[in-house]
Amino acid sequence: MAKEVRIRPIRESELDLVASSSQDPDQAGPYSFFGYSDPGWLRRDFAETGFLTEDRGALAVALGEPTEPGDYIGGVGWHRVTTSPVSFTWNIGIGLLADARGHGYGTRAQRLLAEYLFAHTQVNRVEASTEVDNAAERRSLEKAGFTFEGVLRGACFRAGRWRDMASYSMVRADLG
Ligand SMILES: CC(C)(COP(=O)(O)OP(=O)(O)OC[C@H]1O[C@@H](n2cnc3c(N)ncnc32)[C@H](O)[C@@H]1OP(=O)(O)O)[C@@H](O)C(=O)NCCC(=O)NCCS
């Protein structure tokens, strides 16, 4: 039977794996390495917030039973984007460990995250963007129920040049 994908709080023992998703170019993959940053920052942030604040959050993507050791296969995150003096949306992101990619887990995790955010906060919109040639993430967002909205030209600087971003969203009514 296929193992179940879950999202849950990140554990202290997983911080090296969390760091590798952004700090190890091989593990980050072609779209998620933005240069090296302060190696102590993740631990300080985790100690202060557990990666869960009113404005942003991060959860582990886990595979299998809740008690299974080594069930961490990646992380999802979100941050607040203010859209008016009285409203905001969540912008989400994801990074799976290299070995966990291509099995449908990213699709499931992004769907679970959207459902989690609609269930536990009052936002009406969850958005995501990815470089236009990140075919796996674009397909994964579509399979998770996100709608393509258009291209943000030259929106993201990575590895020496500005990149066009494909923008996606899910609104509360899309959940049905
Ligand atoms: C992007 C990511 C989250 C997707 O999760 P995943 O579990 O690997 O993806 P899934 O298996 O759920 O689905 C991927 C889909 O894209 C398709 N796909 C993958 N690579 C592709 C490619 N190069 N061209 C076209 N389609 C591709 C797969 O075939 C699959 O679609 P299908 O089920 O219709 O066949 C994951 O690969 C990842 O963490 N990548 C590295 C970090 C990253 O790029 N994060 C997003 C940055 S914005």
The ligand as an SDF file (V2000), in Angstrom:
LIG
                    3D

 48 50  0  0  0  0  0  0  0  0999 V2000
    8.8430   20.7000   -7.6040 C   0  0  0  0  0  0  0  0  0  0  0  0
    8.5160   19.5610   -6.6480 C   0  0  0  0  0  0  0  0  0  0  0  0
    7.9550   20.0940   -5.3430 C   0  0  0  0  0  0  0  0  0  0  0  0
    7.4480   18.6780   -7.3120 C   0  0  0  0  0  0  0  0  0  0  0  0
    7.1460   17.6060   -6.4550 O   0  0  0  0  0  0  0  0  0  0  0  0
    7.2370   16.0990   -7.0270 P   0  0  0  0  0  0  0  0  0  0  0  0
    6.7800   15.1890   -5.9570 O   0  0  0  0  0  0  0  0  0  0  0  0
    8.6210   15.8890   -7.5560 O   0  0  0  0  0  0  0  0  0  0  0  0
    6.2240   16.1880   -8.2230 O   0  0  0  0  0  0  0  0  0  0  0  0
    5.0300   15.1940   -8.5350 P   0  0  0  0  0  0  0  0  0  0  0  0
    5.6040   13.8160   -8.6560 O   0  0  0  0  0  0  0  0  0  0  0  0
    3.9500   15.4100   -7.5480 O   0  0  0  0  0  0  0  0  0  0  0  0
    4.5200   15.7460   -9.9470 O   0  0  0  0  0  0  0  0  0  0  0  0
    5.4310   16.1930  -10.9160 C   0  0  0  0  0  0  0  0  0  0  0  0
    4.6970   16.2660  -12.2400 C   0  0  0  0  0  0  0  0  0  0  0  0
    5.5200   17.0130  -13.1120 O   0  0  0  0  0  0  0  0  0  0  0  0
    5.9050   16.1860  -14.1870 C   0  0  0  0  0  0  0  0  0  0  0  0
    7.2820   16.5260  -14.5260 N   0  0  0  0  0  0  0  0  0  0  0  0
    8.3740   16.3450  -13.7790 C   0  0  0  0  0  0  0  0  0  0  0  0
    9.4540   16.8050  -14.4400 N   0  0  0  0  0  0  0  0  0  0  0  0
    9.0010   17.2620  -15.6240 C   0  0  0  0  0  0  0  0  0  0  0  0
    9.6100   17.8450  -16.7580 C   0  0  0  0  0  0  0  0  0  0  0  0
   10.9270   18.0740  -16.7790 N   0  0  0  0  0  0  0  0  0  0  0  0
    8.8290   18.2100  -17.8000 N   0  0  0  0  0  0  0  0  0  0  0  0
    7.4960   18.0250  -17.7720 C   0  0  0  0  0  0  0  0  0  0  0  0
    6.8380   17.4640  -16.7200 N   0  0  0  0  0  0  0  0  0  0  0  0
    7.6000   17.0960  -15.6610 C   0  0  0  0  0  0  0  0  0  0  0  0
    5.7600   14.7580  -13.7050 C   0  0  0  0  0  0  0  0  0  0  0  0
    5.6260   13.8720  -14.7900 O   0  0  0  0  0  0  0  0  0  0  0  0
    4.4900   14.8970  -12.8690 C   0  0  0  0  0  0  0  0  0  0  0  0
    3.3410   14.9810  -13.6640 O   0  0  0  0  0  0  0  0  0  0  0  0
    2.4050   13.6910  -13.9940 P   0  0  0  0  0  0  0  0  0  0  0  0
    1.9840   13.1010  -12.6860 O   0  0  0  0  0  0  0  0  0  0  0  0
    1.2620   14.2670  -14.7760 O   0  0  0  0  0  0  0  0  0  0  0  0
    3.2320   12.7390  -14.7920 O   0  0  0  0  0  0  0  0  0  0  0  0
    9.7980   18.6940   -6.3530 C   0  0  0  0  0  0  0  0  0  0  0  0
   10.2340   18.0800   -7.5370 O   0  0  0  0  0  0  0  0  0  0  0  0
   10.9160   19.5050   -5.7370 C   0  0  0  0  0  0  0  0  0  0  0  0
   10.9940   19.6520   -4.5270 O   0  0  0  0  0  0  0  0  0  0  0  0
   11.8170   20.0470   -6.5970 N   0  0  0  0  0  0  0  0  0  0  0  0
   12.9560   20.8300   -6.1270 C   0  0  0  0  0  0  0  0  0  0  0  0
   12.5740   22.1380   -5.4700 C   0  0  0  0  0  0  0  0  0  0  0  0
   11.6780   22.9930   -6.3320 C   0  0  0  0  0  0  0  0  0  0  0  0
   11.8320   23.1160   -7.5420 O   0  0  0  0  0  0  0  0  0  0  0  0
   10.7340   23.6240   -5.6460 N   0  0  0  0  0  0  0  0  0  0  0  0
    9.8380   24.5610   -6.2460 C   0  0  0  0  0  0  0  0  0  0  0  0
   10.5510   25.8760   -6.3160 C   0  0  0  0  0  0  0  0  0  0  0  0
    9.4100   27.1980   -6.6300 S   0  0  0  0  0  0  0  0  0  0  0  0
  1  2  1  0
  2  3  1  0
  2  4  1  0
  2 36  1  0
  4  5  1  0
  5  6  1  0
  6  7  2  0
  6  8  1  0
  6  9  1  0
  9 10  1  0
 10 11  2  0
 10 12  1  0
 10 13  1  0
 13 14  1  0
 14 15  1  0
 15 16  1  0
 15 30  1  0
 16 17  1  0
 17 18  1  0
 17 28  1  0
 18 19  1  0
 18 27  1  0
 19 20  2  0
 20 21  1  0
 21 22  1  0
 21 27  2  0
 22 23  1  0
 22 24  2  0
 24 25  1  0
 25 26  2  0
 26 27  1  0
 28 29  1  0
 28 30  1  0
 30 31  1  0
 31 32  1  0
 32 33  2  0
 32 34  1  0
 32 35  1  0
 36 37  1  0
 36 38  1  0
 38 39  2  0
 38 40  1  0
 40 41  1  0
 41 42  1  0
 42 43  1  0
 43 44  2  0
 43 45  1  0
 45 46  1  0
 46 47  1  0
 47 48  1  0
M  END
$$$$
